[in-house]
Amino acid sequence: MTLRQRIQALDGSQSPVGALPFSVSEIDRRLPGGGLAMGALHEVTGDARGAVDGAAAALFAAGVAARTTGQVLWCITRNDLFAPGLAQAGLTPDRLIYVEAGDEKSVLACCEEALRHRGLGAVVGEVSRLSLTASRRLQLAAEGRPVLSLIVRRWGREQDAVAFGQPTAAVTRWRVGPLPSVPLPVPGLGRARWRLELLRCKGGDPAVFDVEACDAEGRLALAAPVVHRPLEAADRADHGHVRIAS
């Protein structure tokens, strides 16, 4: 064990029950242990309007949860979880246990209880408020178990998302925002792309990645750069008069 690994084991940034890699080396090398620490709490929210609808953040959480082993418990207060969308990110209905709670306090209580249950691969809760005390309870409930605790932060208004900067016990904190998809050679929509911001990482440094959204197995991929060019130039290039690097 290297000195860095010994320090990470002492400060808790590297989990004794391992990590869930993204299988994207540019991301995994930023995370102690080479992936998301199992037996730990992780937070994710959306960018701008995504902080309200939570769409990209939920799909990111679904993709992560899909790559764990076992059932996934997803606890919410808003009845707007879109199962086909989660399935597209790899989290199929046969693995999903859906819980609708009356309020956010009940969501956190359900998540804490579920984290102590054997057999779950991940426990996901959607809340706006997450106090330091509540986050510590989730972290303690997850510690030492091969389970991920994922909290998707959603707010009623964009301006309320500033609360995401408040301290919690989460090991990592992520923000996910949409990017334009890569144009296809035929009419249609390309694979969705995200700007993935690692805002906080215990034992690591913040980082930003442009990625292709989760595929049907919950896996990300680094996005190729999108090149925009004027229509006139593109048309001339198609006729062999101008060559533009892409």
Contacts in CASP RR format, 6 or more apart in sequence:
PFRMAT RR
TARGET T0000
AUTHOR 0000-0000-0000
METHOD contacts of the structure
MODEL  1
MTLRQRIQALDGSQSPVGALPFSVSEIDRRLPGGGLAMGALHEVTGDARG
AVDGAAAALFAAGVAARTTGQVLWCITRNDLFAPGLAQAGLTPDRLIYVE
AGDEKSVLACCEEALRHRGLGAVVGEVSRLSLTASRRLQLAAEGRPVLSL
IVRRWGREQDAVAFGQPTAAVTRWRVGPLPSVPLPVPGLGRARWRLELLR
CKGGDPAVFDVEACDAEGRLALAAPVVHRPLEAADRADHGHVRIAS
1 9 0 8 1.000
5 14 0 8 1.000
8 14 0 8 1.000
8 32 0 8 1.000
8 33 0 8 1.000
8 203 0 8 1.000
9 16 0 8 1.000
11 202 0 8 1.000
11 203 0 8 1.000
12 171 0 8 1.000
12 202 0 8 1.000
13 32 0 8 1.000
13 37 0 8 1.000
13 171 0 8 1.000
13 201 0 8 1.000
13 202 0 8 1.000
13 203 0 8 1.000
13 204 0 8 1.000
14 32 0 8 1.000
14 33 0 8 1.000
14 37 0 8 1.000
15 33 0 8 1.000
15 37 0 8 1.000
15 38 0 8 1.000
15 39 0 8 1.000
15 40 0 8 1.000
15 144 0 8 1.000
15 171 0 8 1.000
16 144 0 8 1.000
17 38 0 8 1.000
17 39 0 8 1.000
17 144 0 8 1.000
17 145 0 8 1.000
17 146 0 8 1.000
18 33 0 8 1.000
18 37 0 8 1.000
18 38 0 8 1.000
18 146 0 8 1.000
19 31 0 8 1.000
19 32 0 8 1.000
19 33 0 8 1.000
19 34 0 8 1.000
19 35 0 8 1.000
19 36 0 8 1.000
19 37 0 8 1.000
19 38 0 8 1.000
20 35 0 8 1.000
20 36 0 8 1.000
20 38 0 8 1.000
20 64 0 8 1.000
20 67 0 8 1.000
20 68 0 8 1.000
20 148 0 8 1.000
21 28 0 8 1.000
21 34 0 8 1.000
21 35 0 8 1.000
21 36 0 8 1.000
22 28 0 8 1.000
22 35 0 8 1.000
22 36 0 8 1.000
22 219 0 8 1.000
22 220 0 8 1.000
23 219 0 8 1.000
24 209 0 8 1.000
24 211 0 8 1.000
24 220 0 8 1.000
24 221 0 8 1.000
24 222 0 8 1.000
26 209 0 8 1.000
26 222 0 8 1.000
27 35 0 8 1.000
27 196 0 8 1.000
27 198 0 8 1.000
27 207 0 8 1.000
27 209 0 8 1.000
27 211 0 8 1.000
27 220 0 8 1.000
28 34 0 8 1.000
28 35 0 8 1.000
30 198 0 8 1.000
30 201 0 8 1.000
30 204 0 8 1.000
30 205 0 8 1.000
30 207 0 8 1.000
31 37 0 8 1.000
31 172 0 8 1.000
31 198 0 8 1.000
31 201 0 8 1.000
31 204 0 8 1.000
32 201 0 8 1.000
32 202 0 8 1.000
32 203 0 8 1.000
32 204 0 8 1.000
36 42 0 8 1.000
36 64 0 8 1.000
36 148 0 8 1.000
36 172 0 8 1.000
37 171 0 8 1.000
37 172 0 8 1.000
38 145 0 8 1.000
38 146 0 8 1.000
38 147 0 8 1.000
38 148 0 8 1.000
39 142 0 8 1.000
39 143 0 8 1.000
39 144 0 8 1.000
39 145 0 8 1.000
39 146 0 8 1.000
39 147 0 8 1.000
39 148 0 8 1.000
39 149 0 8 1.000
40 139 0 8 1.000
40 142 0 8 1.000
40 143 0 8 1.000
40 148 0 8 1.000
40 149 0 8 1.000
40 171 0 8 1.000
41 135 0 8 1.000
41 138 0 8 1.000
41 139 0 8 1.000
41 142 0 8 1.000
41 149 0 8 1.000
41 151 0 8 1.000
41 168 0 8 1.000
41 169 0 8 1.000
41 170 0 8 1.000
41 171 0 8 1.000
42 64 0 8 1.000
42 148 0 8 1.000
42 149 0 8 1.000
42 150 0 8 1.000
42 151 0 8 1.000
42 170 0 8 1.000
42 171 0 8 1.000
42 172 0 8 1.000
42 173 0 8 1.000
42 174 0 8 1.000
43 130 0 8 1.000
43 150 0 8 1.000
43 151 0 8 1.000
43 153 0 8 1.000
43 164 0 8 1.000
43 168 0 8 1.000
43 170 0 8 1.000
43 172 0 8 1.000
43 173 0 8 1.000
43 174 0 8 1.000
44 57 0 8 1.000
44 60 0 8 1.000
44 61 0 8 1.000
44 150 0 8 1.000
44 151 0 8 1.000
44 152 0 8 1.000
44 153 0 8 1.000
44 173 0 8 1.000
44 174 0 8 1.000
44 175 0 8 1.000
44 176 0 8 1.000
45 51 0 8 1.000
45 54 0 8 1.000
45 57 0 8 1.000
45 152 0 8 1.000
45 153 0 8 1.000
45 154 0 8 1.000
45 161 0 8 1.000
45 164 0 8 1.000
45 174 0 8 1.000
45 175 0 8 1.000
45 176 0 8 1.000
46 54 0 8 1.000
46 56 0 8 1.000
46 57 0 8 1.000
46 153 0 8 1.000
46 161 0 8 1.000
46 175 0 8 1.000
46 176 0 8 1.000
46 177 0 8 1.000
47 56 0 8 1.000
47 175 0 8 1.000
47 176 0 8 1.000
47 177 0 8 1.000
47 178 0 8 1.000
47 195 0 8 1.000
47 197 0 8 1.000
48 158 0 8 1.000
48 177 0 8 1.000
49 158 0 8 1.000
50 56 0 8 1.000
50 57 0 8 1.000
50 177 0 8 1.000
51 153 0 8 1.000
51 154 0 8 1.000
51 155 0 8 1.000
51 158 0 8 1.000
51 160 0 8 1.000
51 161 0 8 1.000
51 164 0 8 1.000
52 154 0 8 1.000
52 155 0 8 1.000
52 156 0 8 1.000
52 157 0 8 1.000
52 158 0 8 1.000
53 154 0 8 1.000
54 126 0 8 1.000
54 152 0 8 1.000
54 154 0 8 1.000
56 176 0 8 1.000
56 177 0 8 1.000
56 178 0 8 1.000
56 194 0 8 1.000
56 213 0 8 1.000
57 152 0 8 1.000
57 153 0 8 1.000
57 154 0 8 1.000
57 174 0 8 1.000
57 175 0 8 1.000
57 176 0 8 1.000
58 81 0 8 1.000
58 86 0 8 1.000
58 126 0 8 1.000
58 152 0 8 1.000
59 85 0 8 1.000
59 86 0 8 1.000
59 88 0 8 1.000
59 89 0 8 1.000
59 176 0 8 1.000
59 213 0 8 1.000
59 214 0 8 1.000
60 89 0 8 1.000
60 174 0 8 1.000
60 176 0 8 1.000
60 194 0 8 1.000
60 196 0 8 1.000
60 214 0 8 1.000
61 124 0 8 1.000
61 150 0 8 1.000
61 152 0 8 1.000
62 85 0 8 1.000
62 86 0 8 1.000
62 89 0 8 1.000
62 90 0 8 1.000
62 91 0 8 1.000
62 124 0 8 1.000
62 214 0 8 1.000
62 218 0 8 1.000
63 89 0 8 1.000
63 90 0 8 1.000
63 91 0 8 1.000
63 214 0 8 1.000
63 218 0 8 1.000
63 219 0 8 1.000
64 122 0 8 1.000
64 148 0 8 1.000
64 150 0 8 1.000
64 218 0 8 1.000
65 72 0 8 1.000
65 74 0 8 1.000
65 91 0 8 1.000
65 121 0 8 1.000
65 122 0 8 1.000
65 124 0 8 1.000
65 148 0 8 1.000
65 150 0 8 1.000
66 72 0 8 1.000
66 89 0 8 1.000
66 90 0 8 1.000
66 91 0 8 1.000
66 92 0 8 1.000
66 95 0 8 1.000
66 214 0 8 1.000
66 217 0 8 1.000
66 218 0 8 1.000
67 217 0 8 1.000
67 218 0 8 1.000
67 219 0 8 1.000
68 121 0 8 1.000
68 122 0 8 1.000
68 147 0 8 1.000
68 148 0 8 1.000
69 121 0 8 1.000
69 146 0 8 1.000
70 95 0 8 1.000
70 119 0 8 1.000
70 120 0 8 1.000
70 121 0 8 1.000
71 95 0 8 1.000
71 96 0 8 1.000
71 97 0 8 1.000
71 119 0 8 1.000
71 120 0 8 1.000
71 121 0 8 1.000
72 91 0 8 1.000
72 95 0 8 1.000
72 96 0 8 1.000
72 97 0 8 1.000
72 120 0 8 1.000
72 121 0 8 1.000
72 122 0 8 1.000
72 123 0 8 1.000
72 124 0 8 1.000
73 97 0 8 1.000
73 99 0 8 1.000
73 110 0 8 1.000
73 111 0 8 1.000
73 114 0 8 1.000
73 120 0 8 1.000
73 122 0 8 1.000
73 123 0 8 1.000
73 124 0 8 1.000
74 81 0 8 1.000
74 96 0 8 1.000
74 97 0 8 1.000
74 98 0 8 1.000
74 99 0 8 1.000
74 124 0 8 1.000
74 125 0 8 1.000
74 126 0 8 1.000
75 99 0 8 1.000
75 100 0 8 1.000
75 101 0 8 1.000
75 107 0 8 1.000
75 110 0 8 1.000
75 111 0 8 1.000
75 114 0 8 1.000
75 123 0 8 1.000
75 124 0 8 1.000
75 125 0 8 1.000
75 126 0 8 1.000
76 98 0 8 1.000
76 99 0 8 1.000
76 100 0 8 1.000
76 101 0 8 1.000
76 107 0 8 1.000
76 125 0 8 1.000
76 126 0 8 1.000
77 100 0 8 1.000
77 101 0 8 1.000
77 102 0 8 1.000
77 103 0 8 1.000
77 104 0 8 1.000
77 106 0 8 1.000
77 107 0 8 1.000
77 126 0 8 1.000
77 127 0 8 1.000
78 126 0 8 1.000
78 154 0 8 1.000
79 100 0 8 1.000
81 98 0 8 1.000
83 93 0 8 1.000
83 96 0 8 1.000
86 92 0 8 1.000
86 93 0 8 1.000
86 96 0 8 1.000
87 93 0 8 1.000
88 214 0 8 1.000
88 216 0 8 1.000
89 213 0 8 1.000
89 214 0 8 1.000
89 216 0 8 1.000
89 218 0 8 1.000
90 214 0 8 1.000
90 215 0 8 1.000
90 216 0 8 1.000
90 217 0 8 1.000
90 218 0 8 1.000
91 218 0 8 1.000
99 110 0 8 1.000
101 107 0 8 1.000
101 109 0 8 1.000
101 110 0 8 1.000
104 127 0 8 1.000
104 128 0 8 1.000
104 129 0 8 1.000
107 125 0 8 1.000
107 126 0 8 1.000
107 127 0 8 1.000
108 125 0 8 1.000
108 127 0 8 1.000
108 130 0 8 1.000
108 134 0 8 1.000
108 137 0 8 1.000
108 138 0 8 1.000
111 123 0 8 1.000
111 124 0 8 1.000
111 125 0 8 1.000
111 138 0 8 1.000
111 141 0 8 1.000
111 149 0 8 1.000
111 151 0 8 1.000
112 137 0 8 1.000
112 138 0 8 1.000
112 141 0 8 1.000
113 141 0 8 1.000
114 120 0 8 1.000
114 123 0 8 1.000
115 123 0 8 1.000
115 138 0 8 1.000
115 141 0 8 1.000
115 142 0 8 1.000
115 145 0 8 1.000
115 147 0 8 1.000
115 149 0 8 1.000
116 141 0 8 1.000
116 145 0 8 1.000
118 145 0 8 1.000
119 147 0 8 1.000
120 147 0 8 1.000
121 146 0 8 1.000
121 147 0 8 1.000
121 148 0 8 1.000
122 147 0 8 1.000
122 148 0 8 1.000
122 149 0 8 1.000
122 150 0 8 1.000
123 142 0 8 1.000
123 147 0 8 1.000
123 148 0 8 1.000
123 149 0 8 1.000
123 150 0 8 1.000
124 150 0 8 1.000
124 151 0 8 1.000
124 152 0 8 1.000
125 150 0 8 1.000
125 151 0 8 1.000
125 152 0 8 1.000
126 151 0 8 1.000
126 152 0 8 1.000
126 153 0 8 1.000
126 154 0 8 1.000
127 151 0 8 1.000
127 152 0 8 1.000
127 153 0 8 1.000
127 154 0 8 1.000
128 153 0 8 1.000
128 154 0 8 1.000
128 155 0 8 1.000
128 156 0 8 1.000
128 160 0 8 1.000
128 163 0 8 1.000
129 163 0 8 1.000
130 151 0 8 1.000
130 153 0 8 1.000
130 168 0 8 1.000
131 168 0 8 1.000
132 166 0 8 1.000
132 167 0 8 1.000
132 168 0 8 1.000
132 169 0 8 1.000
135 151 0 8 1.000
135 168 0 8 1.000
135 169 0 8 1.000
135 170 0 8 1.000
136 169 0 8 1.000
138 149 0 8 1.000
138 151 0 8 1.000
138 169 0 8 1.000
139 149 0 8 1.000
139 169 0 8 1.000
139 170 0 8 1.000
139 171 0 8 1.000
141 149 0 8 1.000
142 148 0 8 1.000
142 149 0 8 1.000
151 170 0 8 1.000
153 161 0 8 1.000
153 163 0 8 1.000
153 164 0 8 1.000
155 161 0 8 1.000
155 163 0 8 1.000
164 173 0 8 1.000
164 175 0 8 1.000
170 200 0 8 1.000
171 201 0 8 1.000
171 202 0 8 1.000
172 198 0 8 1.000
172 200 0 8 1.000
172 201 0 8 1.000
172 202 0 8 1.000
173 198 0 8 1.000
173 199 0 8 1.000
173 200 0 8 1.000
173 201 0 8 1.000
174 196 0 8 1.000
174 197 0 8 1.000
174 198 0 8 1.000
174 199 0 8 1.000
175 196 0 8 1.000
175 197 0 8 1.000
175 199 0 8 1.000
176 194 0 8 1.000
176 195 0 8 1.000
176 196 0 8 1.000
176 197 0 8 1.000
177 194 0 8 1.000
177 195 0 8 1.000
177 196 0 8 1.000
178 192 0 8 1.000
178 193 0 8 1.000
178 194 0 8 1.000
178 195 0 8 1.000
179 193 0 8 1.000
179 194 0 8 1.000
179 195 0 8 1.000
179 210 0 8 1.000
179 223 0 8 1.000
179 226 0 8 1.000
180 193 0 8 1.000
180 226 0 8 1.000
181 189 0 8 1.000
181 190 0 8 1.000
181 191 0 8 1.000
181 192 0 8 1.000
181 193 0 8 1.000
182 190 0 8 1.000
182 191 0 8 1.000
182 193 0 8 1.000
182 223 0 8 1.000
182 224 0 8 1.000
182 226 0 8 1.000
183 190 0 8 1.000
183 226 0 8 1.000
184 190 0 8 1.000
191 212 0 8 1.000
191 213 0 8 1.000
191 215 0 8 1.000
192 212 0 8 1.000
192 213 0 8 1.000
193 210 0 8 1.000
193 211 0 8 1.000
193 212 0 8 1.000
193 213 0 8 1.000
193 223 0 8 1.000
193 226 0 8 1.000
194 210 0 8 1.000
194 211 0 8 1.000
194 212 0 8 1.000
194 213 0 8 1.000
195 208 0 8 1.000
195 209 0 8 1.000
195 210 0 8 1.000
196 208 0 8 1.000
196 209 0 8 1.000
196 210 0 8 1.000
196 211 0 8 1.000
196 220 0 8 1.000
197 206 0 8 1.000
197 207 0 8 1.000
197 208 0 8 1.000
197 209 0 8 1.000
198 206 0 8 1.000
198 207 0 8 1.000
198 208 0 8 1.000
198 209 0 8 1.000
199 206 0 8 1.000
200 206 0 8 1.000
201 207 0 8 1.000
209 222 0 8 1.000
210 222 0 8 1.000
210 223 0 8 1.000
210 225 0 8 1.000
211 220 0 8 1.000
211 221 0 8 1.000
211 222 0 8 1.000
211 223 0 8 1.000
212 220 0 8 1.000
212 221 0 8 1.000
212 222 0 8 1.000
212 223 0 8 1.000
213 220 0 8 1.000
214 220 0 8 1.000
215 221 0 8 1.000
227 246 0 8 1.000
229 244 0 8 1.000
229 246 0 8 1.000
233 242 0 8 1.000
233 244 0 8 1.000
234 244 0 8 1.000
236 242 0 8 1.000
237 243 0 8 1.000
237 244 0 8 1.000
END
